[in-house]
Amino acid sequence: MNAAAKYKNIYDTLVRELEEGVFPVGSCLPTENELAERFGVSRQTVLKALDLLKNEGFLTGVRGRGTFVIHSGGAPARQEAGRQLAFICSYTRDSFDHEVFLGFEAEAARNNYAVAVGNSAGDALREAEHLKRLHGQGTAGVALLPVPSANHDLIFELHQEGWPIICLDHHYGIEGIPYIGSDDRKAAYEATLRLIAEGRRRIGFLTDTFDALETSFSVRKRYAGYREALRESGIEFRMELVQELGVVLASCSPADVGLDIYGYQAAHKLLMTPEPPDAILLMWDELAPGALNAILNSRLSVPEDIELVGFDDDNFCTLLNPPLTTIRRPARRMGELAAQQLIGLIDGRAAAPETILQDQLIRRGSTGPRF
């Protein structure tokens, strides 16, 4: 059997097992090495088959955790589109999006709904294609973790046509489309105040792009909380302590770039300012490994010289040296509520226009003892 036939055999076998429910949605596949041993092939051949399944929307890889099933492809979902919900997010490999999905899928399953998944990869055109396709396939409604400030007119049009829509983490302000999110402004405000209480006065803010400070609903809230804490504490805001990844890096998945370098250059720019920061608020945890490398390469230490606080509480946070203090967002609960409210809309029940959940500060070694 040649290489192409080998990986096609793995692909066909796994598709059949997914359809038969051997690996249900939300479950983790065996490791690449275990699959290689099972099929008697190299790990590289297994990777080709898994990549094909990921590209077709069956699987997603979560860094440090494994490969997870996000769509079974099963016949029941195809036969009864009316019992199928759509879930569209920017990055299925992103741990926050993945946790939201797990909550959404579990609640959907409890109500006998299957879930069809669309991964926009942060691309507005791809998101629009998923919206049109899943609407055209007759799915009963959609939960959307949208590309910020994209496809407003299309979403409004689909809403006007009567397709139930729930938005997560980004508020479009369209009447009749419920929003579910977390109180990121409050979380950033309280984290910044804690850094100030630690004696920090030059607190940096690291985001994806400067545009996101206005266009991304969640980033805008965090930025507002950060600035409010500075203002209330009598600390002058300094724009040179706000830094971006830039458009090129921001358009990439952190896992594709490499976590060790993803936030490196942006953090390095902060450290090169005439009065560098003594603390940095990171817009998500995936910026932390690169920021840590930049700090260490500048012969500074964390938390003695610079304290770091992230967002999301990704699984790798405890593996960093030092472990990352972060703000844990209620991702899985957000997904559960999205499914509940979406099913309620489908059944003709009203949903709360806005649901705001509370974040949780997780203290670890990247901040001082009084944080």
C-alpha positions in Angstrom: 0.0 0.0 0.0 1.5 3.4 -1.0 1.6 6.4 1.2 -1.5 8.0 -0.3 -3.5 4.8 0.1 -2.3 4.5 3.7 -3.5 7.9 4.9 -6.8 7.5 2.9 -7.4 4.3 4.8 -6.9 6.1 8.1 -9.2 8.9 6.9 -12.0 6.5 5.8 -11.7 4.4 9.0 -11.9 7.5 11.2 -14.8 9.0 9.3 -16.8 5.7 9.6 -16.0 5.6 13.4 -17.1 9.2 13.8 -20.4 8.5 12.0 -20.9 5.4 14.2 -20.3 7.4 17.4 -17.1 5.6 18.4 -15.6 9.1 19.0 -18.5 11.4 20.1 -18.4 15.2 19.6 -16.2 16.7 22.3 -14.1 13.6 22.8 -10.4 13.4 22.4 -8.9 11.1 19.8 -6.0 8.7 20.6 -2.6 10.4 20.3 -0.8 10.5 16.9 1.6 7.9 18.1 -1.2 5.6 19.2 -2.9 6.0 15.9 0.4 5.3 14.1 0.8 2.1 16.0 -2.8 1.0 15.4 -2.6 1.5 11.6 1.0 0.4 11.3 2.1 3.6 9.6 4.4 6.5 10.4 3.3 9.5 12.5 3.6 11.7 9.4 1.0 9.6 7.6 -1.3 9.9 10.5 -0.8 13.7 10.5 -1.9 13.9 6.8 -5.1 12.1 7.6 -5.8 14.2 10.7 -5.1 17.4 8.7 -7.7 16.4 6.1 -10.3 15.7 8.8 -9.5 19.1 10.4 -9.9 20.9 7.1 -13.2 19.2 6.5 -14.5 20.3 10.0 -14.5 17.0 11.8 -11.6 17.6 14.2 -9.7 20.4 15.8 -6.4 20.4 17.6 -6.0 22.1 20.9 -2.4 22.9 21.8 -1.2 20.9 24.8 -4.4 18.9 25.0 -4.8 16.8 21.8 -7.2 16.4 18.9 -10.9 16.8 19.6 -14.1 15.8 17.6 -16.2 18.9 16.7 -18.5 17.3 14.2 -19.5 13.6 13.9 -20.7 13.8 10.3 -23.4 11.4 11.4 -26.5 10.6 9.3 -29.1 11.7 11.9 -27.8 15.3 11.8 -28.0 15.3 8.0 -31.5 13.7 7.9 -33.0 16.1 10.3 -31.6 19.6 9.7 -34.3 21.1 11.9 -32.7 19.4 14.9 -29.3 20.9 14.1 -27.7 24.0 15.5 -24.9 25.9 13.9 -21.8 27.1 15.8 -19.3 29.5 14.2 -16.1 30.7 15.8 -12.8 32.3 14.8 -10.4 29.5 15.8 -11.6 26.1 16.8 -8.0 25.5 18.1 -8.2 28.5 20.4 -8.8 27.2 23.9 -11.5 29.8 24.7 -13.5 29.1 21.6 -13.1 25.4 22.1 -14.3 25.6 25.7 -17.3 27.7 24.6 -18.0 25.0 21.9 -17.8 22.2 24.5 -20.4 23.9 26.7 -22.6 24.6 23.6 -22.4 21.1 22.2 -23.1 19.5 25.6 -26.3 21.6 26.2 -27.4 21.0 22.6 -27.0 17.2 23.0 -29.0 17.3 26.2 -31.8 18.8 24.1 -31.4 16.3 21.2 -29.8 18.7 18.9 -26.7 18.0 16.7 -24.2 20.7 16.0 -22.6 21.8 12.7 -19.4 23.8 13.2 -17.9 26.5 11.0 -14.3 27.8 11.6 -13.8 31.3 10.2 -10.0 31.4 11.1 -10.6 35.1 11.8 -11.5 35.8 8.2 -14.7 37.8 7.5 -15.3 36.4 4.1 -15.0 32.8 5.4 -17.4 33.7 8.2 -19.9 35.0 5.7 -19.6 31.8 3.7 -20.3 29.7 6.8 -23.3 31.8 7.7 -24.8 31.5 4.3 -24.1 27.8 4.0 -25.4 26.8 7.4 -28.5 29.0 7.0 -29.1 27.5 3.5 -28.8 24.0 4.9 -31.7 24.6 7.2 -30.0 24.6 10.6 -32.4 25.8 13.2 -30.2 28.7 14.5 -26.7 29.8 15.0 -24.4 30.8 17.9 -21.7 33.1 16.6 -18.3 34.0 18.1 -17.8 36.6 15.3 -14.9 38.2 13.6 -15.1 41.7 15.3 -17.0 44.3 13.3 -17.5 42.0 10.3 -20.6 40.9 8.5 -23.0 43.2 10.3 -25.3 43.7 7.3 -25.4 40.0 6.6 -26.2 39.1 10.2 -28.9 41.7 10.3 -30.4 40.3 7.0 -30.4 36.8 8.3 -32.0 38.0 11.6 -34.7 39.8 9.5 -35.4 36.5 7.7 -36.2 34.9 11.1 -33.0 32.9 11.6 -32.4 32.7 15.4 -28.9 34.1 16.2 -27.0 34.4 19.5 -23.8 36.4 19.6 -21.0 35.6 22.0 -18.2 37.9 23.1 -19.0 40.6 20.5 -22.0 42.9 20.7 -23.5 43.9 17.4 -26.2 46.1 18.9 -28.9 44.6 16.6 -32.2 44.6 18.4 -33.5 41.0 18.8 -30.1 39.4 18.7 -29.1 38.4 22.3 -25.5 38.9 23.5 -23.7 36.7 26.0 -20.3 37.8 27.3 -18.3 38.3 30.5 -17.5 41.5 32.4 -14.0 42.0 30.9 -14.0 45.8 31.7 -14.4 45.0 35.4 -11.8 42.2 35.3 -9.2 44.5 33.6 -10.0 47.3 35.9 -9.6 45.2 39.0 -6.4 43.5 37.7 -4.9 46.9 36.9 -5.8 48.2 40.4 -4.1 45.2 41.9 -0.9 45.9 39.9 -1.0 49.5 41.1 -1.4 48.3 44.7 1.7 46.2 44.2 3.6 49.5 43.5 3.5 49.3 39.7 3.2 52.6 37.9 4.2 51.9 34.3 1.6 49.3 33.3 1.8 48.2 29.7 -1.1 47.0 27.6 -0.5 44.4 24.8 -3.2 43.8 22.2 -3.5 42.4 18.7 -3.9 45.6 16.7 -4.5 49.3 17.6 -7.7 49.1 15.5 -9.0 46.4 17.9 -9.0 49.0 20.7 -12.1 50.4 18.9 -13.4 47.6 16.7 -13.2 44.5 19.0 -15.9 44.6 21.7 -14.0 42.5 24.2 -10.6 44.3 23.7 -12.4 47.7 23.9 -13.9 46.7 27.3 -10.6 45.6 28.7 -8.8 48.7 27.4 -11.5 50.8 29.1 -11.1 49.0 32.4 -7.3 49.4 32.2 -7.5 53.2 31.5 -10.2 53.7 34.2 -8.0 52.1 36.8 -5.1 54.4 35.8 -7.2 57.5 35.9 -8.8 56.7 39.3 -5.3 56.1 40.7 -4.0 59.4 39.4 -1.5 57.7 37.0 -0.9 59.4 33.7 -1.9 57.3 30.7 1.0 56.8 28.3 0.3 55.7 24.8 3.8 54.4 24.3 3.0 51.7 26.9 0.3 50.3 24.6 1.6 48.0 21.9 0.2 45.8 19.2 1.1 42.5 17.5 0.4 44.1 14.1 -1.9 43.1 11.3 0.2 40.2 10.0 0.7 38.4 13.3 -2.8 39.2 14.5 -4.3 37.5 11.4 -2.5 34.2 12.3 -3.4 31.5 14.7 -0.9 31.6 17.7 -0.4 27.9 17.3 0.7 28.3 13.7 3.2 31.1 14.5 4.6 29.4 17.7 3.7 30.5 21.2 7.3 31.2 22.1 7.6 33.9 19.4 3.9 35.1 19.0 4.1 37.9 21.5 7.8 38.4 21.5 8.3 41.3 19.2 5.4 43.4 20.7 6.7 42.9 24.2 10.3 43.7 23.0 9.0 47.0 21.7 7.5 47.8 25.1 10.8 47.0 26.8 12.6 49.4 24.4 10.7 52.5 25.4 12.6 55.1 27.3 10.7 54.2 30.5 9.8 50.5 30.0 6.8 49.0 31.8 7.0 47.4 35.3 3.9 45.4 34.5 2.0 44.3 31.4 -1.7 43.4 31.0 -1.9 40.8 28.1 -5.1 40.6 26.1 -4.9 36.8 26.1 -2.7 34.2 27.6 -1.1 33.2 24.3 0.9 36.4 24.3 2.6 35.3 27.6 5.3 32.8 26.4 6.7 35.3 23.9 6.5 38.2 26.4 8.3 36.1 29.0 11.1 35.3 26.4 11.5 39.0 25.6 11.7 39.9 29.3 14.2 37.2 30.1 16.3 38.1 27.0 16.4 41.7 28.4 18.0 40.3 31.5 14.9 41.2 33.6 12.8 38.8 35.7 9.2 38.1 36.3 7.6 39.1 38.7 10.5 41.0 40.4 11.0 43.5 37.5 7.9 43.1 35.5 4.6 41.5 36.5 2.4 39.8 33.9 -1.4 39.2 33.9 -3.2 37.4 31.1 -6.8 36.6 30.0 -8.5 33.2 29.5 -6.6 30.8 31.8 -5.4 28.6 29.0 -4.1 25.1 30.0 -0.5 26.0 29.4 -0.5 28.8 32.0 0.6 26.6 34.8 3.4 25.2 32.7 5.1 28.6 32.2 8.0 29.7 34.4 6.7 31.4 36.4 3.1 30.2 36.1 0.9 33.0 34.7 -1.6 35.0 36.7 -4.6 35.3 34.5 -8.3 36.1 34.3 -10.4 33.0 33.8 -13.4 33.6 31.6 -16.5 31.4 32.1 -16.2 30.0 28.6 -18.0 26.7 29.0 -20.9 28.4 30.9 -21.2 30.9 28.1 -21.6 28.0 25.6 -24.2 26.3 27.7 -26.2 29.5 28.0 -25.9 30.2 24.3 -27.4 26.8 23.5 -30.2 27.3 26.0 -31.1 30.7 24.7 -30.9 29.7 21.1 -33.1 26.7 21.6 -35.5 29.0 23.5 -35.6 31.4 20.5 -36.3 28.4 18.2 -39.2 27.4 20.4 -40.6 30.9 20.4 -39.5 32.0 23.9 -37.9 35.4 24.5 -34.2 35.6 25.5 -32.5 38.2 27.7 -31.1 40.9 25.4 -27.8 40.8 27.3 -26.2 38.2 29.6 -23.0 39.2 31.4 -21.1 36.6 33.4 -18.3 37.4 35.9 -14.7 36.6 35.3 -12.4 35.1 38.0 -8.9 36.2 38.8 -6.4 33.3 39.1 -3.3 34.3 41.1 0.0 32.6 40.2 3.7 33.3 40.1 3.9 36.0 37.4 2.6 38.6 40.0 3.9 39.6 43.4 2.7 38.1 46.7 0.3 41.0 47.5 -1.5 40.8 44.1 
